[in-house]
Amino acid sequence: MKKLNEKITVILAVVVVALLAAASWYSVTFNDRRLVDPMDFSAYEFRVQDLPMIVSIALFVLYVLYLGVLVVRAIIANKLRAEGSKTTRKLNPKLGLLGFAGFLGFSGFWTYSAFHAVSPFVFFAFFGFFGFFYEGRMSNTFMDERYEENRARAELTAHRTAISITFLSLLLLNLNAGALLGSLEYTLIALTILISLAIALDMFLSEYLLYRYDCADQTDGGGED
């Protein structure tokens, strides 16, 4: 059941992006680019032709909220599980394949050039799901004092790296009001991509480093014996 829900989540992401791209194409081709180009909504009048864009945008917002709910539920479930168990959760390493959903972010280059839509770039954050592979490799690991120290060390390194990338991105891309790229739009796109990748790196690196530290400790322990 859990695997089915994960597949549904990925499929929904593909469907939502495809519908948004199709609605944007329809608006550009047949509806004077309404709801694609910036509009003065104080003077907005509804047209039936606006429905594809309205529906696709609403579905995209609902999907983002859905992802937010999944993340919150996962955090709460993990916390409750950790409090009631001395071993890590059982996870299939194949779930790391969900990281390929991050390639949906490249669709943003097409949607921006065709419809000036930048939202698909957020999908680059999905690359962080590759970390599920390393978490799966450590399923049912006993969470002793050594494990807790390694986890804290891995998370601290991952958080520092992601924060450093985000800080440098904000600093460099906002120099002279975006003059670094010659356009505020390009600056927004670059910032969206870099922050999404920083989030992905944080998610992936925390699991990868924990796995590496744990393997290193086991090797050192075996050598001492």
N, C-alpha and C positions, 0 to 999 in steps of 0.2 A: 504493500500500500504506500509506503514511504517513497519507494523508487518511482511509483506511478505519479505521485504528487510532484516529485522533482522533474520528471519528464514533462508533465503538464506545464510547470512553471517556465521551462525553456521554450516549449512550443508556443505558449501565450506570448512570450517576448518576441518571437519571430513574427507571429500574427499581428501583434500591435504595431510593430515597426513597419510591416508591410502595408497595413491599413493606413497608417499615417502618411507613408510615402505615396500611396495611391490617391488618397484624398488631396494631398498637396498637388500632385500632378493634375488632378481634375480641376482644382481651383485655379491653377496657373493657366490651364488650357481652355477651360470653358466658363470660368467665373471671375474673370478680371483680377485674379490673384487675391481675392478677398480672404481674410483671415490667415494669409500667408505673409503678405507685406504688412508692415505696421499700419494700424488703423486708428482713427479717432472714434472710440467706442461711445463717446457722449452723443454722437450723431448716428450711431449704428442703427440700421433697420434690417430686420430679419428677412432673409430670402430662403425659399425652399432649396435653392442651389447651395446654400451654406451648410446644409445638414451633413454631408460627408465629412467636412472639416470639423464641425462641432462634435459629431459622434466620435471621430477618430481621436480628437484631443481629449474628450471625456474618457475614452477607453484608456488612453495613455496615462492620464492622471490616476484613474482607478488602479491601473496596473502598478504604478509607482507606490500608491498607498498599500496595495496588496503585498508588494515586496517589503515595505516597511513593517507591516503586520507580521510577516514571516520572520523577519530579522528579530523583532521584539520577542516573538514567541520562542524562537530558537535560543535567544539569550536567557530568557526566564527558565526554559526547560533545562538548559545546560547548567544553570546555577542550582536549580533544585536537584538535578541529578548528581552534581558534584558534592552537594551537601549530604546526600544520602548514600553515596558510593565512594569507595576507595580506589576505584579503577576508572580509566577513561572510557568514554562511550564507544560502543562498537559501531564502526563505520566502514563501508566498503570503499577501498582505495579508488575504485572505478568512478566514484562520484567526482573525482578530480577532472573528469572529462567535461563537467559543467563549465570549466574554465574557458572552453572553446566558445562559449556564449559571448566572451569578450570581443571576439572578432566582429560581432554585430556593430561595434563602435566604428569600424571602418566605413560602414554605410553612411555615417555622418558626412563624409567628404562628398558623397554623391547627393545626399539630400540638401546639403548647403549649396552646392553649385547649381542644383536644379530648382530648389524651392526655398532656399535660405533658412532651412530648418536645421538647428544645431543639437537638438535634444538627443539624437542617437549616440552622440559622442560619450554620453554618460555610461553606455554599456561597456566601455573600456574597464570600468571598475570590476566587471565580472571576471576578469583575468585572475582576480584573487581567489576564485573558486578552485584553481589548480592546487591550492593548499590542502584541499580535502584529500588529495593523494597521500600526503605525508601524515595527515591526521589519521587516515585509515590504516596506515602502516603501524601506527601506535595504538590501535584499538586494544582495549582491555589491559592497558599498561597500569601497573600498580602505582598510585600517586603517593609515593613516599616523600620524605623531606628533600631528597636529591632531585626528584622530578619537579617538585614545586619550585625549587631554586632555579632549575633549568628553564622552566616555563616563564618565571618572572624575568629572567635574564633575556630570553628570546623576545618576549613582548616588549621589554624596554628598548632593545636594539631596534626592533621593527618600528615602534612608535617614533623613536628619535629620527630614524631614517626618513619615514614618511613626513614628519613635521618639518624636517630640514628641506626636503624637496618642495613641500608646499610653501614654506617661507621664501625660499629662493625664487620660486615661480612668481609669487606675488610681488616680490621686490623687483625682479627683472622686467616682468611684463607690464608693470604699472609705471615704469620710468617715463616721465614726460607724457603722462596720460596716454600710454599705449603707443608712443612714437617708435618703439623698438621694432614693431612689425608694420608700422605705417598706417594702421587701421584699428579702430576700437573693436570692430567686428572680429578681425583676425586675433586680436588680443583676447577677446572673450572665448573664442574657439580654443586657442592654445591653453588658456587657463583651465577651461573645462576638461580638456584632455589630460593635462598634467595633474590636476587634482584627482581625477578619476583613476589615473595610473598610480598615483601616490596611495590612494585607498587600496587598490588592488595589491600593491607591493606590501603594504602593511599587513593585509590579510594573509598573503602567501608567505611572507618572510617569517612571521611569527610561528607558523607551523613548520616551515622548513628548518629554521634554526633550532627549534625544540627537538626535532627529529635528529638533527646532526649532533647536537649536544648530548642527547641520550645515547646515540650510537658510540660517540667518543668515550663517554663514561663507561659503557659496557666493555669497550675494547681495553681501556686502561685497567678496569677491574679484572678482566681476564688475564692481562699481562702480569698483574701482581700476584695472582694465584700461581 
